[in-house]
Amino acid sequence: MPNINVNRRQGEVLKSQAKEIYFVGGLGMGKTFTLACFAIERIMRYRGCVGLLAAPTFSMLQNATWKGVSEAMEDHFGIME
């Protein structure tokens, strides 16, 4: 994984080995970017794993969560949709 600068709270999430992680913050806190980093790190660590990316509604998933994750993956990791 490339060397990426994250803030303290993002770093705590990315280093956590907890079964469940709750990362709550305001607009622009970096939650979606952290999710992208987290997902890529887990995919690389556990090749062949199955995961789930969910949101309260399909519209939110498509227009916010997935849009932000896919942009972060492309911009910072060179992963295209």
C-alpha positions in Angstrom: 0.0 0.0 0.0 1.4 3.4 -0.8 2.5 5.8 1.9 -0.5 8.1 2.5 -0.8 10.8 5.1 -3.8 10.4 7.4 -4.9 12.2 10.6 -4.7 10.6 14.0 -8.3 9.3 14.0 -7.9 7.9 10.5 -4.7 6.2 11.6 -6.5 4.6 14.6 -9.2 3.2 12.4 -6.7 1.9 9.9 -4.6 0.2 12.6 -7.5 -1.3 14.5 -8.0 -5.1 14.6 -11.4 -4.7 16.3 -14.2 -6.9 14.9 -16.4 -3.8 14.7 -15.2 -0.3 14.0 -17.3 2.9 14.3 -15.9 6.0 12.7 -18.1 9.0 13.2 -17.3 12.5 12.1 -18.6 15.5 10.3 -18.5 16.4 6.6 -15.0 16.5 5.3 -13.6 14.4 8.2 -12.2 11.8 5.8 -14.6 8.9 6.6 -15.0 7.8 3.0 -11.3 8.1 2.2 -10.6 6.0 5.4 -13.1 3.4 4.2 -11.3 3.2 0.9 -7.9 2.7 2.6 -9.4 0.2 5.0 -11.0 -1.8 2.2 -7.8 -1.9 0.1 -5.6 -2.9 3.0 -8.0 -5.7 3.9 -8.3 -6.9 0.3 -4.5 -7.0 0.1 -4.1 -8.8 3.4 -6.9 -11.3 3.0 -6.8 -12.2 -0.7 -10.0 -13.9 -1.9 -12.0 -12.5 1.0 -15.6 -11.5 0.7 -16.7 -8.1 1.9 -19.7 -5.8 2.0 -20.0 -2.1 1.4 -23.4 -0.9 2.5 -25.4 2.3 3.1 -28.9 3.1 4.4 -30.3 3.4 0.9 -29.1 2.4 -2.6 -29.1 6.1 -3.6 -26.7 7.0 -0.7 -24.5 4.0 -1.6 -24.4 5.0 -5.3 -24.2 8.8 -5.0 -22.1 9.2 -1.9 -20.4 6.2 -0.4 -19.4 4.3 -3.6 -18.6 7.6 -5.4 -16.2 8.7 -2.7 -14.6 5.2 -2.3 -14.1 4.7 -6.0 -12.6 8.3 -6.4 -10.2 7.6 -3.5 -9.2 4.3 -5.0 -8.5 5.8 -8.4 -6.8 9.0 -7.1 -4.6 7.4 -4.5 -4.2 3.8 -5.5 -4.6 3.8 -9.3 -7.5 1.4 -9.0 -10.1 1.9 -11.7 -13.8 1.0 -11.4 
